Amino acid sequence: MLTYEKQIIIQSAQKALLYEVSCFPKPGLVDPIDPGSHQDMDLYTFIDSSVVLNTFFERFLILGEETKMEEPTIVFMKSRALGIAAENEMLTATHQVNTHKGAIFTLGIFLIACGRLEIWQNTVSLIQLQTVIRQLTKKLSEDFDNLHRKETKSLTWGEKLYLETGSLGIRGEAMDGYPGIINKGLPFYHQHTGTKQVKLLDTLLFLLLTIEDTNLLKRSKNMAIYSEIQPLITRYFDLGGVGTSEGKIYLDLLNRLFKKNNWSIGGSADALILTIFLDLLIERNYITM
């Protein structure tokens, strides 16, 4: 039964998607006034995607609840078909544009964990949530088994990255329980005293310094891109972030630079979505820091 308490969790996931796309200006990303480095999408593409995914957020949550006594890795394997169905629905709604594939993966895992822990009945800690996330995803690295047998042209970006660098990308972050987000990004966001707009933008760029954004690596075609990006973002915070006039001017310069180089920080955007989702649940006392 979909109770009011469960609806709050599902709505929080959808809110997180909408909050992320609504804040602006975001360097290289789609926002209400600028498609950034993504000429094939706009604000409305993201709204369309956010609406159709709501049903799948419910299904992830219920899957977690109904299988809470089953072995976690088996539950995760079951969830993959649901994730693919969500991606297909997203692509239909957006005319084959990938708006939220990363968010489907991450929010799906967390919604399953919320269902297993029945957080609408008993408040849980972030540590408890991380423990379940690790249990669900501990076999994710098996995705990279036998890659040498695949044709190069059929490899995904994540698979190519693994073969070239050994990086597990978003899979590795999941297997570790998303420490960059939960231990760093979320406290930064939660403690920020600025307006929602300011804290969203500052947290986005803080996350860029905190996690490995494989989308940026892919778009830049430069495995050493962080040596170029980190000083730029550090300068943003030295100026006081978007809450200062100097920071606003600098953020506009960053956006122009990102667009010029076709850079996109979609991984950081996905991390912001998860950060928002968790903070909304903390506000509702479903989760404690």
Phi, psi and omega in degrees: 000133181271095181281169177302319182297322177289324179299325179299319180295314180296316179296327179295323177295316179292319177303319182300318177298316184287323177298316183299311184287340185278337183281147184204158357273138179251123183303115175077000184248160177289133173214182186298340184243358190199131176280358180063229180269015185240086183285350182266006182211164176211188181305318185290330174300318181288324177296315179302316180295315182300323182292313184289337182282345183304318179299322181286328175299319176299317183292324176297315181298313181293323176301316179298319180292313186288341182246021187297341179265357181271159180299129189304317183293330177291320177298318179298319178298322177297325185289342184294323177296322178293321178297319178295319178298320178295318178299317180296320178294320176301312182295325176295316182292330185256009182060048174073026175257132180276101179264320193224027182301315179296320180292325177300314180300308186289310180295325178302313179299314183291324178293322175298316179298319177299321178293317179299321182273352182048057187294347177284347179258320183226125177298135180240161178270162175298327178296317177299318180296316178299321180300315180293321178301315180296321179295319181294323192252010189296342179256013184298329181296343178295345175301335184265002177294140174064026178297333182296344180273348182274148174290142183305319183292342180264357180287140173282169178300317180299322179292319177297318179298318179297315181295326183277324188235344185083001180287134177273355177058222182296332177296317179295320177299318179295314181298332179272358180083025178054054183296325180298325180276308186289321185271341183234302184298314182295313176300321178300312181294314185296325184268352182295134185258003181281181175295166180302318179301314182293315182291327177296313182292315179298319181292321177305312183284331173296319178295327177299327177280344191259323184248167174272112181268096183291338176294321176295318178300318181293312185290326182277340185055036184218108183290346179256019185300330183294332177294336177270323185284316187303316177297327179295316181286325176300320178298321178303314181286329176299330179277357178100006180073191186288351178285354178245157179295322178295320179295321179296316179298317181293323179297322176296321177295320177299317180299317178297318180296315180297317180294319179300321183265001181061032178277146175218138181250054182298329177294321177292325176296318177297321178294323177295319178302313179295320179301314179298314181303312181294321180295322177297322179288329175294318178301327181271002180065025172282328183229146174246149177292000000 
